[in-house]
Amino acid sequence: MEIDLTTIGTGLTAIGAGLAIGLAAVGTGLAQGRIGAAGAGVIAEKPEALGTMILLIAIPETMVILGFAVAAMLLLLGGE
Amino acid sequence: MNLEMIPVEIVGLKTNLQAVIRIIRQMGCMHIEELTDLPEVSARPLSLDRDTLRQQEELSLLVARVGGLLDALGGIHQKPVISLTGNYLAEARAGVEELMPKVKALTSQRERLESELTSLPRYEATLRKLLPIIPSSVREPGNRSVGILVNREHMDILDAIGKRVVDLTQGRAEVVASDVDVSTRAMLIVFPEQFTNQIEALLGREDISRLRLPAELGDGSPDVVLAALYYRMASIPEQIKEINRELASLSAQWREKLAVWRAVLQDEIEASRILPRFGETDLTFVLAGWVPAKEIERVEMALRENVGNEVFIQKLKMTPEMKKRAPVILQNPRLAKPFESLVKLLALPRYGHIDPTRLMAFFLPIFFGMILGDVGYGILALALSLGFLRRFKEGVLRDILIVLAMGAGWSILFGFLYGEAFGTLGEYIGLHALWFDRTSPDHVLGLLIMTVAVGAVHVTLGLILGVWEAIKDKSRNHLLERGGMLVGLIGLFFMVGVLTDFLPQGFMSFAIAIVIVGIVLLSMSLGCLGIVMGPIEFITLVGNVLSYLRIAAIGLASVYLAKVANEVAGIAGNVIVGAILAILIHALNLVLGMFSPMIHSLRLHYVEFFRKFYEGGGRPYEPFRSRM
C-alpha cells in the first residue's frame, strides 16, 4: 500500500491546530474558573469591584487567542 | 476630560456659620473636605454643642418614624409637589403624633385578624371530626362540653379519663371520641354544669391538653362553635378590607406630606453631618474643599452678597499632594457621556490625568461592529436596545444600552462590508462582501492581519498617551517603560515591513537595532530584574497586539454559527421544523452577538489599551447640596 505523505501531513497539521486551540482553551478555562469563583465572592462583598473583576477574568483569555493565532497560522500557512 | 478644580478655604465668624452653610448648600458646587486630611489648613476640628447633637438625634428619630408611617401607608411613586411652610419641623412632629396612633391601631388589628384567619382552618379540621359524634345531650340546657386532644400513643389515658369522669358525675356524663388525624385522637365530654369545677380540676391534675378555641368563637358546643368559626372565616376578610380602606384613605390624605417631610428632614440631617468636617478657633470657623474653577466666582459673589466681609474665601495653592486628593468631574460631549459609566466600572481617572471616555466612545462601538458585522443581527440588536431604552430612564443599564445601540449601528455598516445578513442569508438578497468575506477561507488571513493592524494602532496610541502622561508627570520610570515599549514596537513594525517586502532588506538591521534599544529602555525601568523582565514584558506587549485577533476570532465563530443555523434549516427535511431550528440558533447567536462583542471590546480597552496610560483611583466629586 502506498502511503500518501501529503495527506498525512495535512491531517497532522489539522490535529496540531486542534491541539493548539484546544489545550489553550483548557488552560484558559481552568484559570477563568478559579478567577471567576473568587471574583463572584468579591463582587458579592464589593459590587464596585465589577470592572476590576471583568479585567481579571479576561486576562487568561489571551492564551486561547494566542492558541487561535497558532492554529490559524498552521491551517492557513502550514501548507506553504 | 476632567474639569479644573480649585482648592479653597472659607473662614468666618462663628455667628455666620449657619448662613455660610445655607449658601454653600444652595450653590451646590463645593466638595467639602475633612479638615484633618488637609495639613495645609490649621484649625482644630469643630466640636458640636449638646443642643446640636440633641437636635440631630431628634431629627433622626423623626425621620425613622415618618419612614415607618410611609412604609405602613405605602410609598409614594411620584415626586411630591406640595410646598412647605416655614415651620415644617413642628408640623411634621404634630402630624406624626396625630397619625401614628391611628396607623398603629389599624395595622396591629389587621395583623391580629390575619393571624386568626391563618389559624382558624386548623380548628375547623378538629371540630369537623368531632361533629358526627356529638351526642344530642350537648344541646340540652344545663349541660357543658369539654374537648380533649391526646396523642395516639397515650390512648389508655383517654379510657382512664372517660371512666373517672363517668364515676365523678355518677354516670350523668357522656364521653365520645374520634380520630382527628393519624397521630391525634379527640374526646368530647358532655356533663351537667354543676360538675364543671370537678371536671376542670380532674383535667388539670392529669395535665391533659384541652382543645382551646379562640375566645371570639365562644364556649358553646362544637357545632355551635363550628358555626361561629365559619362566620368568622367569612367576616374576617371583610374586616381586613375595611381596615385597608381606612389605611388607603389615610394614605391619600397624608403620604405626600410625609414624603416631603422625610426628604426635607433627611436633607437637614445630611447638612448637620457635614459639620464635623469643619474646623474652628475660639471665634471663627474654617472649612476647606474643592470648587470647580468655572464656579469659583459665583461662590465668592454669593458669599460677599449674603454674608459680607465677615467671611472670606481664599484659594489655596495646589500642591502635588493636594492634586492627588482632588475630586474628579468628568465632562464629555453627549454622545460620549454613556461611556463614562464604562470607564467608572474600572476606576475613575485621577485628577489631572487623561480621561479616556472619548477615546473609548470612538473605538469601542467600532470594535463591537467589527466583531458582530452583520446587517440582520445589527438591525435586531439596534431595535432591541432602543426598545429597552424606553424602560430605563437613567443608570448604568441605560448607558450600556446606548453603547449597544451605537455598536449595533457599526455592526450594520460592517455587515455591508462583510456582505452578511444573518450569516450567509444575505447572499439570497444580493448582499455581497465589499471588503472581507468572512465565510471564505481565502479572506481569513487578510481579516486576521487587519485585526492585528487595528491592535497595533490601538496599542501604539495607548503608548503615545502613556509617554505623554509620563512627560507631564515628570516620571522617569514611566517614560522609560512606555517609551521603551513604543520604540520596540516601532522596531517590530519595521521588521514586519521588511519581512513582507514592504521595506527593502537593508532596513532589517535598523529594525533589529530599534527593537533592542526599546527592550533595553524597558529593562532599565524595571531595575535589577530588568534584564530578565524586560524581554518578557516586551513579549507581553506583542501578546497585547495579538490579543486583537479576538476581533476576528469571535466574529468568525458568530458567522459560522449563523451558517450552521441556515444549513440546519436546509437539511431538516421539513420546512417548519427547519425554520424553528434556524430561528432558535439565530436567536442564540443574537444573544451571544450582543453580549460577547461588548465584553471583548471592553476587555481590549481595559487590558490592552488603558494599561498603557491610564491612571485610575480618582475621587468622585460629591458636592454639598440640597436634595430638594
Interface residues (C-beta under 8 A of the other chain):
Chain A: L50 G51 T52 I54 L55 A58 I59 E61 T62 I65 L66 F68 A69 A72 L76 L77
Chain B: K344 L345 L346 A347 P441 V444 L445 L448 G543 N544 L546 S547 L549 R550 A553 I599 H600 L602 R603 Y606 V607
